[in-house]
Every structure is written in structure tokens, then in C-alpha cells.
Amino acid sequence: MRHAAATILLLSSVLTLACSDDGTADGGPTTNSETGDGDGDGDGDGDGDPSESGETMASGDGDGDPGDGDGDGDGDGDGDGDGDGDGDGDMLCQTNPEVCEPDLVCDVISGECAEPDAPCTLAGDPTACGEFQCGPGSVCDDEGACIPVAPCGSVVCEGDQCWGDACVCARPVPCETASVDELNGPFSTDIFDLEFADDCNAWMVTLRSGTDYVRRMTPDANLTEWDGVANLNMGEVKVLKALNPQYPPAPLAGDILAPEGSPTPDGGDMLGEVAITYTCCPTCGCFVDPPQGVARLIEDAMVPLPIVLPGVPTQGQDGPFGNSAADAGPMGLTWGEDLRLYVGNSEQNGNFDTVDLDAQTQEFLMMFDSRVTAAAPLTSVHLLVALDTGELLRFNTALNEATPVIDLEVGVTSLSHDSFSGLVYASLSDLSIVAVNPFTAEITDFDVMPNLGRVTVSPDGKLWWVPAKSQIGDMPMTTWDLPDSF
């Protein structure tokens, strides 16, 4: 198989991360630690005398004895706080990873040199980004700044060196979805796509003859269904959600788990907004006025799934599903981490647009060489986009530019980003599932799907296989457990 030779560990060799006992990063610094003055008196004046504040202190003798008066609490008398008694003010390694011995790596979480496989260790080579070097836990925004990437929630820079901060070692699990047995009941009838919200609500769309449906199942297995418009097939469902579980647990905003200080969605009300695609092939006889396209869910409206972005009928010539109804219409629907909605093929095969659901307008971004089949968010400015040729490209939403990542040489039915590991899971038309590092182009074989379908990551750390029931019949969804720590 074309990707077997590229098999690697699920965690890229460029990125090494393991966990502490409690699964959290142990106090990643925001700057290098302040060092003492090395005079042994603890008052910072360099004279070796007791503090001039009038407090009673031990004699600042600098001899490394307990109670030495250096003020750092380590008993070595040198004032630098490192406990070695040499007064040299040892620096953390993030600003200069080369200080580590050849057989050690610089762990940017602790700032210490560590064994490569030590618990809770995040290490790797930096990449150039304008005047900066983006170290582990960060990537270049393509405009000269380093931005965070999983498993980190922010970035720290000192001089020209940057690295990830607010990192986690264990997968945050804010909730649990309904069970696989519950989701394989009436919820999954005629299912074609599946998505999970941050609150573990499961959302699906159908592909069937007759009226199509959007369904929601809550974690306690409460099922709700909404009818689609006319006799229009549905293609994808995407939910606006926070893609950075590295932040501390956040309070509930309405019925949605939202991080504090979240930006207001552009074209949506808040986290939890649901968008779908209607699809129409040129020979399906499913034209309506306005024509098929992108819809939003308005739960209490007379028409809960109105078409808000019309789209012309488009058709894949050699689509990943091998079916005229499934390989049709807008595809590659995704919310970006910038809280904007993106979609491909709404006007012709290969065009890529951003959509404002409230204004019911679209903005053309770029034209790809062939039809878009899937997309997923990566960072605040990056999406991963799949074409029907099997090519994966990293699209920058701030620059409207695409960078080739890798050619899988086989059709891609879905892309799902794991915001804990930063990997993207791709389901392919040859039934294989691969994990892709979208910034190093390294891939690994993950598993094989039972039949043609899609995959999606749930907030409780599972990868779900969703059968394309319109093509293969009534097969049940299945799951795999994803790694819960590094």
C-alpha cells in the first residue's frame, strides 16, 4: 500500500510528549526562571551581608549549608536556586536546546534536559518562521509568528525562540457520548455523516430516498429529529466547537461547553451552531428554488433547515464513494478555529469559499485543481483540505494560500482532527484509515474500516466509523479507543 512505507509512531518523531503521574504538564514556564545574585545573602545586593530590611537571617556565607541565607531555599548558598552550589544561575533549555547532552532532549514543558522517552516530555526540532524559531508545541502562521498547536494552548517566546505553553499530557474528557449500542439504534438509520459537539451531543445527517433528516442524540440517549427541505439529499454535518481542550475546563454557556473568552462566531450564534450540506447531482432530478447548498439548523423555526447558501449541482468524476448521489454537491464543510464556516464545490468543482450563515453570503477564497472531498481545522489559521485525487493541502485562511502536504493517491472520504494529539484521521476509499501529521507530512496506518464510510473523533477519546449505508446497507457503527496520554 502506498503509505505503508511511511508508517511511523502515532506521535511524530518530531514531537515527543509523555505524561506526569497526574496527566498534567508540570508548570510550564512563561519565561526563564529568575536567578539569584550568587552572593549568598538573599537580599539581591551582591554584598554577602544580611538583608538591610531588618529581618533576622542566617549568615550569607555561600557555603551550601542549610540556612545559608541566600534566600532561594535550596541550602547551597549560591543564590541561583538550582541547588548545585556553584552560583552560575543555570538557565532553562528552551532558549538554547543545544545545552542538552547528545543523548538527551530539551523538554519545553519543564525547561530541563530529559531522556527522549521520559514521562511528560515535549521535545523536537524548531522550524524557522521569519525572525523566530517555532519550537515544540508551536507552528508558524506563515506570516512570521509562532502559534500554538496541540497539545499546547499558548506560545511563549524569548528572544527568537518560541515554544508551546499551557500543554497537557492526558486527554481532557469533559463528557461521555451515548453508547455505541444507543447510537446504533434509530439514530443511525440511513446515516451518512456523524459529528460530536463539545457537550457530547451526537449529530448526524441521512442520505436516503425521500425526505432526509438531521438527528441529535444526547449523552442520555434522548433523540430529536428535524426534516430537511424538499427531496434533497444531505452530505455532511459540522458543529461549531472549541478545538483546544488544552485550556482548563470551562463553565457551561447555555447548553454548550464553551471556553471563557471565546470569540463571537462569524456567521453563527455561539459554540454548538450546526451546519449541513444539501447535495444534488446533475442527473438526480432534485433541483429546488433556491438550489441545494449549505443550511443551518434553527431548531424552533417552521423550516428548521433552510438553505442559506445556494449551490449549483456539481458532480465528482471519480469520487471517493463511487456513487453519483454521494459524490455530489458542496463537500469539505468545516468550521475553522477562527469560527468561520468553509465549504468546497458550491459554485463549481474545486472552488473553496467561506460562508456567513447570518448574512447568507459567501466569499470566494481560491480554486483548487480538482474537487474538494473533505476538510478539517488545524490551528487558528490553518485547515487541512482533501481533493478527490487524494492530495492533502494545508490552507491558510488568513492568506488564502494552500501548501501541499502529501498525496495519498487514493480518494479521501473524511478528515477528523484530534485536538489532543494534533493528528488528523483520514478515511480512504480503499477502506484504510491513516493518521496524518499535517505539519510534517508523516503518516501512519491506523486501522481498516469494516466497509466504505467516514470516521470522526469524539470528545471522550474515541474514533468512530460511520458506514455509508446508502451504498453498503445496514451495518453498525464501530469505535476504536484513541491514546489517552503521552
C-alpha positions in Angstrom: 0.0 0.0 0.0 1.3 3.4 -1.0 1.5 4.7 2.6 2.8 1.5 4.3 6.5 2.6 3.9 5.7 5.8 5.7 4.4 4.1 8.8 5.6 5.8 12.0 4.6 6.1 15.6 1.3 7.9 16.0 3.2 10.7 17.6 5.6 12.2 15.1 9.3 11.7 15.7 9.5 15.5 15.5 7.2 15.7 18.6 7.8 13.7 21.8 5.4 14.0 24.6 4.7 11.9 27.6 2.8 12.3 30.9 3.4 13.0 34.5 1.6 10.8 37.0 -1.4 13.2 37.2 -1.6 13.7 33.4 -0.9 17.4 33.5 2.1 19.4 32.4 4.1 20.4 35.5 4.2 24.2 35.5 5.5 25.1 32.0 7.2 28.4 32.4 6.2 31.6 30.7 9.8 33.0 30.8 13.1 31.7 32.1 13.3 31.5 35.9 14.8 34.4 37.7 18.2 33.6 39.2 19.8 34.9 42.4 22.7 37.2 42.6 25.1 34.5 43.9 26.3 36.5 46.9 24.7 34.2 49.5 22.8 36.8 51.4 19.4 36.6 49.7 18.9 40.4 49.5 19.9 40.8 45.9 22.6 43.4 46.5 25.6 41.2 45.9 27.4 42.1 49.1 27.0 38.9 51.1 25.6 40.8 54.1 22.3 40.0 55.8 19.2 41.8 54.5 19.0 45.5 55.2 15.3 45.3 55.8 15.9 44.5 59.5 14.8 40.8 59.2 16.8 38.2 61.0 18.6 36.0 58.6 21.3 33.4 58.6 24.9 34.4 57.7 25.3 34.7 54.0 28.3 32.5 53.8 27.7 30.9 50.4 28.9 27.5 51.8 25.9 25.5 50.8 24.9 24.8 54.4 21.2 24.6 55.4 20.0 28.1 56.5 22.7 29.7 54.4 20.8 33.0 53.9 20.8 33.0 50.1 17.0 33.3 50.0 16.4 30.6 47.5 15.6 27.8 49.9 17.9 25.2 48.4 20.6 25.3 51.0 23.5 25.7 48.6 24.4 29.3 49.3 24.8 30.4 45.7 21.6 32.3 45.3 20.6 30.8 41.9 18.0 28.4 43.2 19.3 25.4 41.3 20.7 23.5 44.3 24.2 22.9 42.9 26.1 25.5 45.0 28.0 26.9 42.0 26.3 30.3 41.8 26.2 30.2 38.0 22.5 30.8 37.6 21.8 27.8 35.3 19.3 28.7 32.6 16.3 26.6 31.3 16.9 24.9 28.0 14.0 26.3 25.9 16.0 29.2 24.7 19.0 27.0 23.7 18.2 23.3 23.3 21.7 22.6 22.3 22.8 22.8 26.0 21.5 19.3 26.4 23.8 16.3 26.1 23.6 14.5 22.7 21.6 11.6 24.2 19.1 14.0 25.9 16.4 16.3 24.6 15.1 19.7 25.8 11.7 19.3 27.3 9.9 22.6 26.7 7.3 21.9 29.4 9.8 21.8 32.3 12.8 23.5 30.6 15.0 20.6 31.6 17.1 18.2 29.6 15.4 14.8 29.7 15.5 11.3 28.3 13.6 11.2 25.0 11.0 8.8 26.4 10.7 10.4 29.8 7.2 11.0 31.1 5.5 14.3 30.1 8.3 15.3 27.7 7.6 17.6 24.8 10.7 18.0 22.5 11.7 18.3 18.9 13.5 20.4 16.4 12.3 24.0 15.8 11.2 25.3 12.5 12.1 28.7 11.0 9.4 31.4 10.9 10.6 34.8 9.8 12.8 36.0 12.6 11.6 33.3 15.0 12.2 29.6 15.6 8.9 27.8 16.4 9.8 25.0 18.9 7.6 22.0 20.0 4.0 22.9 20.7 4.0 25.7 18.2 3.9 26.1 14.4 4.5 29.1 12.0 1.4 31.1 11.0 3.2 31.7 7.6 3.4 35.4 8.4 6.4 35.3 10.8 4.7 34.4 14.1 4.5 31.2 16.1 1.1 30.0 17.1 0.0 27.1 19.4 -0.7 23.6 18.2 -1.8 20.5 20.1 -1.1 19.5 22.8 -0.4 23.1 23.8 -2.8 26.0 24.3 -0.5 29.0 24.0 3.0 30.1 23.0 5.9 31.6 24.9 8.8 33.4 23.2 12.1 34.6 24.5 14.5 36.3 22.1 14.0 34.5 18.8 13.0 31.2 20.4 9.3 30.2 20.8 7.7 27.1 22.2 4.3 25.7 23.3 2.9 26.6 26.8 -0.3 25.5 28.7 0.3 21.9 27.5 -1.4 18.8 28.7 -0.2 15.2 28.9 -3.5 13.4 29.3 -6.6 13.7 27.1 -9.2 16.0 28.7 -12.5 14.2 28.8 -15.3 16.7 29.5 -18.2 14.3 28.9 -19.2 10.9 27.5 -21.3 10.2 24.5 -24.3 7.9 24.3 -23.2 4.3 24.0 -22.4 2.7 20.7 -25.5 0.5 21.1 -27.7 3.5 21.7 -26.3 5.3 18.7 -26.7 2.3 16.5 -30.5 2.4 17.1 -33.0 4.6 15.3 -30.5 7.5 15.4 -28.3 5.9 12.8 -31.0 4.9 10.3 -29.7 5.8 6.8 -26.7 7.6 8.3 -24.1 9.2 6.0 -22.2 11.6 8.4 -21.6 11.9 12.1 -20.2 14.8 14.3 -19.9 15.3 18.0 -20.3 18.6 19.8 -18.2 19.6 22.9 -21.1 18.6 25.1 -21.0 15.1 23.6 -24.3 15.5 21.7 -24.1 13.4 18.6 -25.3 14.9 15.3 -26.0 13.0 12.0 -27.4 13.5 8.5 -29.0 11.0 6.3 -28.6 10.1 2.6 -31.8 8.3 1.5 -34.6 8.3 -1.0 -37.2 10.8 0.1 -37.0 13.4 2.8 -33.7 13.5 4.6 -33.1 14.2 8.3 -30.8 15.7 10.8 -30.8 13.9 14.1 -29.3 14.6 17.5 -28.8 12.2 20.4 -27.8 13.5 23.8 -25.5 11.6 26.1 -28.5 10.3 28.0 -29.9 8.9 24.7 -32.6 11.4 24.1 -33.3 11.5 20.3 -34.5 14.5 18.3 -35.1 14.7 14.5 -35.5 17.6 12.0 -36.9 17.2 8.5 -34.8 18.6 5.6 -36.0 20.8 2.7 -37.9 19.0 -0.1 -36.4 15.8 -1.5 -32.8 16.9 -1.1 -30.0 14.5 -0.1 -27.7 15.6 2.8 -23.9 15.3 2.7 -22.1 16.5 5.8 -22.9 17.9 9.3 -20.5 20.1 11.2 -20.8 21.6 14.6 -19.1 24.8 15.8 -16.9 23.7 18.7 -13.8 24.7 20.7 -10.8 22.9 19.2 -8.4 23.5 22.1 -9.2 21.2 25.1 -5.7 22.1 26.4 -7.4 25.1 28.2 -8.7 24.4 31.7 -12.3 23.1 32.0 -14.7 25.9 31.2 -18.2 26.8 32.5 -21.3 25.9 30.5 -22.6 28.6 28.2 -26.2 27.7 27.7 -26.1 24.0 26.9 -22.7 24.2 25.2 -19.3 23.7 26.9 -17.6 26.9 25.8 -14.1 28.2 26.9 -14.1 31.5 28.7 -13.4 34.5 26.5 -14.4 32.6 23.3 -14.8 35.0 20.3 -18.2 35.6 18.8 -18.7 33.3 15.8 -18.6 35.0 12.4 -21.9 33.9 10.9 -23.1 31.9 13.9 -24.6 32.5 17.3 -22.3 30.6 19.5 -20.4 27.3 20.0 -22.8 24.5 19.2 -24.0 26.0 15.9 -24.9 23.2 13.4 -24.4 23.5 9.7 -25.1 20.9 7.0 -24.8 20.5 3.2 -27.6 19.5 0.9 -26.2 17.7 -2.2 -27.6 17.3 -5.7 -26.1 15.6 -8.7 -26.8 16.9 -12.2 -28.9 13.8 -13.1 -30.7 13.3 -9.7 -33.7 15.5 -10.5 -33.5 17.1 -7.1 -33.5 20.8 -8.1 -35.4 23.3 -6.0 -35.5 27.0 -5.9 -33.3 28.1 -4.3 -31.0 25.2 -5.3 -29.2 22.9 -2.9 -26.3 24.2 -0.9 -25.4 24.9 2.8 -28.0 25.0 5.5 -28.1 25.9 9.2 -30.2 24.4 12.0 -32.8 26.8 13.5 -34.5 24.4 16.0 -37.8 26.3 16.6 -38.4 27.6 13.1 -41.2 26.4 10.8 -38.4 25.4 8.3 -35.7 24.3 10.7 -33.1 23.5 8.0 -33.4 26.4 5.4 -31.0 26.7 2.6 -28.9 29.7 3.4 -26.2 29.3 0.7 -27.4 28.1 -2.7 -25.1 25.9 -4.6 -25.1 24.7 -8.2 -25.3 20.9 -8.9 -21.7 19.6 -9.1 -20.5 16.0 -9.6 -17.3 14.1 -8.9 -15.9 12.2 -11.9 -14.2 9.6 -9.8 -15.3 10.4 -6.2 -14.2 8.5 -3.1 -17.7 7.0 -2.6 -18.1 5.8 -6.2 -21.7 6.9 -6.1 -23.4 9.7 -8.0 -25.6 10.8 -5.1 -22.8 10.6 -2.5 -20.1 12.3 -4.7 -22.2 15.4 -5.4 -22.8 18.9 -4.4 -20.9 21.0 -1.8 -18.3 19.0 0.2 -15.5 19.7 2.5 -17.7 21.5 5.0 -15.9 22.6 8.2 -15.8 25.2 10.9 -12.4 26.8 11.2 -10.8 27.6 14.6 -11.5 31.2 13.6 -15.2 30.3 14.0 -15.9 30.7 10.3 -17.6 28.2 8.1 -15.8 26.9 5.0 -17.0 24.7 2.1 -15.9 23.5 -1.3 -17.6 23.0 -4.7 -20.6 25.3 -4.1 -20.2 27.0 -7.5 -18.0 24.5 -9.4 -15.7 21.6 -8.7 -12.6 22.9 -6.8 -13.8 26.3 -5.6 -13.4 27.0 -1.9 -15.5 29.6 -0.1 -16.2 30.9 3.3 -19.8 31.3 4.4 -21.6 33.8 6.6 -24.7 32.0 7.7 -26.4 35.0 9.2 -25.9 37.3 6.1 -26.4 34.3 3.8 -23.4 35.3 1.8 -20.3 33.7 0.6 -16.7 34.8 -0.2 -14.6 33.1 -2.8 -11.2 32.2 -1.4 -9.4 30.1 -4.0 -9.7 27.5 -6.8 -8.2 24.1 -6.2 -7.0 21.9 -9.1 -9.8 19.4 -8.5 -12.9 18.7 -6.5 -12.8 19.1 -2.7 -13.9 16.0 -0.7 -13.1 16.8 2.9 -11.7 19.4 5.2 -10.8 19.8 8.9 -9.5 22.7 11.1 -5.9 22.6 12.5 -4.9 25.9 14.1 -6.2 29.4 14.3 -5.3 30.0 10.6 -4.9 26.5 9.1 -7.3 24.0 7.6 -6.4 20.6 6.0 -8.2 20.1 2.7 -8.5 16.9 0.7 -9.0 16.7 -3.1 -10.6 13.8 -5.0 -7.2 12.9 -6.4 -6.0 12.1 -2.8 -4.0 15.2 -2.4 -3.9 16.9 1.1 -3.2 20.6 1.3 -2.8 22.9 4.2 -4.9 26.0 3.6 -4.1 29.3 5.4 -7.3 31.2 6.0 -5.5 34.5 6.7 -3.6 34.4 3.4 -5.9 32.4 1.2 -2.9 30.2 0.2 -2.5 26.5 0.1 0.6 24.4 0.8 0.8 20.8 -0.4 1.2 18.3 2.4 1.1 14.8 0.9 -0.5 12.9 -1.9 -2.3 9.8 -0.6 -3.0 8.6 -4.1 -6.5 7.4 -3.2 -9.8 9.2 -2.5 -10.5 10.7 0.9 -14.0 10.3 2.4 -13.4 12.3 5.6 -10.9 14.2 7.7 -11.2 14.4 11.5 -8.8 16.5 13.7 -7.9 15.1 17.1 -7.3 18.3 19.1 -5.4 16.4 21.8 -2.7 14.9 19.7 -2.9 17.3 16.7 -3.2 14.3 14.3 -5.8 14.2 11.6 -7.5 10.9 10.9 -8.3 10.3 7.2 -10.7 7.6 6.0 -9.9 6.5 2.4 -11.8 4.9 -0.4 -9.6 1.7 -0.2 -11.1 1.3 3.4 -7.8 2.2 5.2 -7.6 4.8 8.0 -4.4 6.8 8.3 -3.2 9.3 10.9 -1.6 12.4 9.3 0.7 14.9 10.9 -0.4 17.9 8.8 2.8 19.9 9.5 5.4 17.2 8.9 3.6 15.1 6.3 4.3 12.0 8.3 1.5 9.4 8.2 0.9 6.0 9.9 -1.6 3.3 9.2 -4.2 3.3 11.9 -6.7 0.5 11.0 -9.1 -0.7 8.3 -12.7 0.3 8.1 -15.3 -2.6 8.1 -16.6 -1.1 4.8 -17.0 2.2 3.0 -17.7 5.2 5.2 -16.2 8.0 7.3 -14.5 8.5 10.6 -14.9 11.1 13.3 -13.2 11.8 16.7 -15.5 12.2 19.8 -14.7 14.3 22.9 -14.3 11.2 25.1 -11.3 9.9 23.0 -12.8 7.5 20.5 -12.6 7.3 16.8 -16.0 6.3 15.3 -16.5 4.6 12.0 -19.7 5.7 10.2 -21.0 3.4 7.4 -22.2 4.9 4.2 -25.4 3.0 4.5 -26.9 4.2 1.2 -24.1 2.2 -0.6 -23.3 -0.7 1.7 -26.5 -1.5 3.6 -27.4 -1.5 7.3 -24.0 -2.1 9.1 -23.5 -0.8 12.7 -21.1 2.0 13.6 -17.9 0.8 15.5 -15.3 2.6 17.5 -11.6 2.5 18.4 -10.0 3.9 21.6 -7.5 6.7 20.9 -4.4 7.2 23.1 -5.4 9.0 26.3 -2.0 10.1 27.3 1.6 10.6 26.0 
